[in-house]
């Protein structure tokens, strides 16, 4: 059985989509600026693939398939060498 969405549900989803879009745009720009990419799609080129730290930051990224995960600094392991998310 499907439940009808209430106005407050729709507003909450719209707010979440705005926040996600904003976060994604920030992450894309961080990658472009930090790695000197011509476009964010260039992150999928062979030289950028894998689990790597974003230069001059505590952030890490991991390429996979046609996408990229970013990892929060507080998830870095004790010696700051690998994000615990990927261990």
C-alpha positions as CSV (number, residue, x, y, z in Angstrom):
1,X,0.0,0.0,0.0
2,X,1.3,3.4,-0.9
3,X,0.9,6.3,1.4
4,X,0.2,9.8,0.1
5,X,3.0,12.3,0.6
6,X,2.1,15.2,2.9
7,X,3.2,18.7,2.1
8,X,5.8,18.6,4.9
9,X,7.2,15.4,3.4
10,X,7.6,17.0,0.0
11,X,9.2,20.1,1.6
12,X,11.7,17.9,3.5
13,X,12.6,16.0,0.3
14,X,13.1,19.3,-1.6
15,X,15.3,20.6,1.2
16,X,17.4,17.4,1.3
17,X,17.9,17.5,-2.5
18,X,19.1,21.2,-2.3
19,X,21.6,20.2,0.4
20,X,22.8,17.2,-1.5
21,X,23.2,19.2,-4.7
22,X,25.1,21.9,-2.9
23,X,27.4,19.3,-1.3
24,X,28.0,17.6,-4.6
25,X,28.8,20.9,-6.3
26,X,31.3,21.8,-3.5
27,X,33.0,18.4,-3.8
28,X,33.2,18.6,-7.6
29,X,34.8,22.1,-7.4
30,X,37.2,20.9,-4.7
31,X,38.4,18.1,-7.0
32,X,38.7,20.4,-10.0
33,X,40.6,23.0,-8.1
34,X,42.9,20.7,-6.1
35,X,43.8,18.4,-8.9
36,X,43.9,21.0,-11.7
37,X,41.3,19.2,-13.7
38,X,39.8,20.8,-16.9
39,X,36.4,19.3,-15.9
40,X,35.2,17.1,-13.0
41,X,34.8,14.1,-15.4
42,X,38.6,14.1,-15.8
43,X,38.7,12.5,-12.3
44,X,37.9,9.2,-14.0
45,X,41.1,9.3,-16.1
46,X,43.6,6.5,-15.3
47,X,46.1,8.8,-13.5
48,X,43.4,9.8,-10.9
49,X,41.9,6.4,-10.3
50,X,42.0,4.7,-6.9
51,X,42.0,5.8,-3.3
52,X,43.9,9.1,-3.0
53,X,44.2,12.1,-0.7
54,X,43.1,15.4,-2.1
55,X,46.2,17.6,-2.2
56,X,46.6,20.2,0.6
57,X,43.5,18.8,2.4
58,X,42.7,16.1,4.9
59,X,40.1,14.8,2.4
60,X,40.3,11.6,0.4
61,X,38.5,10.4,-2.7
62,X,37.9,7.0,-4.2
63,X,37.0,6.5,-7.9
64,X,34.7,3.6,-8.8
65,X,33.0,2.7,-12.0
66,X,31.6,6.1,-13.2
67,X,31.6,7.8,-9.8
68,X,33.6,9.1,-6.9
69,X,33.2,8.9,-3.2
70,X,34.6,11.6,-0.9
71,X,35.6,10.8,2.6
72,X,35.3,13.1,5.7
73,X,38.6,13.9,7.5
74,X,37.3,12.5,10.8
75,X,37.1,9.0,9.2
76,X,40.9,9.0,8.6
77,X,42.8,6.2,10.4
78,X,45.3,7.1,13.1
79,X,48.3,7.5,10.9
80,X,46.3,9.5,8.3
81,X,47.3,7.1,5.6
82,X,44.0,5.5,4.6
83,X,40.4,6.5,5.1
84,X,38.8,3.9,7.5
85,X,35.7,3.9,5.2
86,X,37.7,2.1,2.6
87,X,39.5,-0.4,5.0
